[in-house]
Amino acid sequence: MKKILLVLCLLSILCECNKSNEKLSISNSVKKTRYYDSEIFNVQNQKIYGKWEWLFFTNPGHNVEIRPISKYLEIVQFGIFGFVDDNNIKAIGQVIISKQDDSETIIQLIPDSVYSSHYDSMTKKVQFQGNDTLLLLDAYIGGLTVLYYKRAE
């Protein structure tokens, strides 16, 4: 009897360890139609969906390059984004398309009100480099900030 209890305890501990190693996903945390009832991106921009690891950002005008420790941007259908850091959701919000044509795509990432004190809305130009690199560009007076993301999944 003691052996059976010991085996059950060990199995329980192993199951809990496996659960803690699972990667958190925004798509599992929100309803698909939270903001929109159907697809918002054109076919060429649908490759934005997925989990993106934030590698670094640069501001060439000021010779700045900053690398984060661990942060992910996840964009899921339909027009939902989230920031995940250390397997915790830091922000969830709405993707609003300001411009989408053959020459460029500009999006706004608007966090839900519960996250607005920590995360400002971001307006970025979207640029893809191949299938695994996403650049979010922000032009402002004095330079261009570029956030570099690599597909995580």
C-alpha positions in Angstrom: 0.0 0.0 0.0 2.8 2.4 0.9 4.5 1.7 -2.5 1.3 2.5 -4.3 0.9 5.8 -2.4 4.6 6.6 -3.2 4.1 5.9 -6.9 1.0 8.0 -7.0 2.7 10.9 -5.2 5.7 10.8 -7.6 3.3 10.7 -10.6 1.4 13.7 -9.2 4.7 15.6 -8.8 5.8 14.8 -12.3 2.5 16.0 -13.8 2.7 19.3 -11.9 6.3 19.8 -13.2 5.2 19.2 -16.8 2.3 21.7 -16.4 4.7 24.4 -15.1 6.9 23.9 -18.2 4.0 24.5 -20.7 4.3 27.7 -22.6 1.5 30.2 -22.0 -0.5 31.2 -25.1 -2.7 34.2 -25.7 -4.8 32.2 -28.1 -5.8 29.9 -25.2 -6.7 32.8 -22.9 -9.0 34.9 -25.1 -12.1 34.3 -27.3 -11.3 34.5 -31.0 -14.0 37.1 -31.7 -13.1 39.3 -28.8 -12.8 42.4 -31.0 -13.7 41.3 -34.5 -16.0 38.7 -36.0 -13.8 37.9 -39.0 -10.3 38.2 -40.5 -8.8 41.7 -40.4 -5.6 41.1 -42.3 -5.2 40.5 -46.0 -3.6 37.3 -47.1 0.0 38.6 -47.3 -0.2 39.9 -43.7 -1.7 36.8 -42.1 1.8 35.5 -41.5 1.9 38.0 -38.6 -0.1 35.5 -36.6 2.0 33.5 -34.1 4.4 34.0 -31.2 7.3 36.4 -31.8 10.4 36.6 -29.5 11.5 40.2 -29.0 15.3 40.1 -29.8 16.2 43.8 -29.5 15.3 47.3 -30.7 17.5 49.9 -32.2 17.3 53.6 -32.6 20.0 54.4 -35.2 19.7 58.2 -34.7 20.9 57.8 -31.1 23.1 54.7 -31.6 21.0 52.7 -29.1 20.5 49.0 -29.1 18.6 47.4 -26.2 18.1 43.6 -25.8 15.3 42.3 -23.6 15.8 39.4 -21.2 12.7 37.5 -22.2 9.6 39.0 -23.9 7.2 37.7 -26.5 4.6 39.3 -28.7 1.8 37.0 -29.7 -0.7 38.0 -32.4 -3.8 35.8 -32.9 -6.9 35.8 -35.0 -8.9 38.0 -35.1 -6.9 41.2 -34.3 -5.7 40.2 -30.8 -2.2 40.8 -29.4 -0.6 40.0 -26.2 2.7 40.5 -24.4 4.1 37.5 -22.5 7.1 37.7 -20.2 8.4 34.8 -18.1 5.3 32.8 -19.0 3.0 35.5 -17.6 0.5 37.6 -19.6 1.6 41.2 -19.2 -0.9 42.7 -21.6 -3.7 41.8 -24.0 -5.3 44.1 -26.5 -6.7 44.9 -29.9 -4.8 45.2 -33.2 -6.2 48.1 -35.2 -5.2 48.4 -38.9 -4.5 52.0 -39.8 -3.3 51.2 -43.3 -3.1 48.0 -45.3 -2.2 48.0 -49.0 0.4 46.6 -51.4 3.0 49.2 -50.3 2.7 49.1 -46.5 0.8 48.0 -43.4 0.5 50.1 -40.3 -1.1 48.7 -37.2 -1.9 50.0 -33.7 -1.6 47.8 -30.7 -4.1 49.1 -28.1 -3.9 47.4 -24.7 -7.1 46.7 -22.8 -7.8 49.3 -20.1 -6.5 47.0 -17.3 -3.0 47.1 -18.8 -3.0 50.7 -20.0 -1.1 52.1 -17.1 1.9 49.8 -17.9 1.6 49.7 -21.7 1.0 52.6 -24.1 -0.6 52.1 -27.4 1.9 51.5 -30.2 1.6 52.6 -33.8 4.0 50.6 -36.0 4.7 49.9 -39.6 4.9 46.2 -40.2 7.7 44.7 -42.2 8.4 41.0 -42.8 11.9 39.6 -43.6 11.3 36.1 -44.9 9.0 33.9 -42.8 10.7 34.2 -39.5 11.5 37.9 -38.9 9.1 40.7 -38.0 10.1 44.3 -37.9 7.9 46.9 -36.3 9.1 50.4 -37.3 8.2 53.6 -35.5 9.2 56.8 -37.3 9.4 59.9 -35.2 11.3 63.2 -35.1 14.9 62.4 -34.5 15.1 58.9 -35.8 13.6 55.5 -36.5 13.0 52.9 -33.8 13.0 49.4 -35.1 11.8 46.5 -32.9 13.2 43.1 -34.1 11.2 39.9 -33.5 12.0 36.3 -34.5 9.3 33.7 -34.9 9.2 31.7 -31.7 7.0 28.8 -32.9 
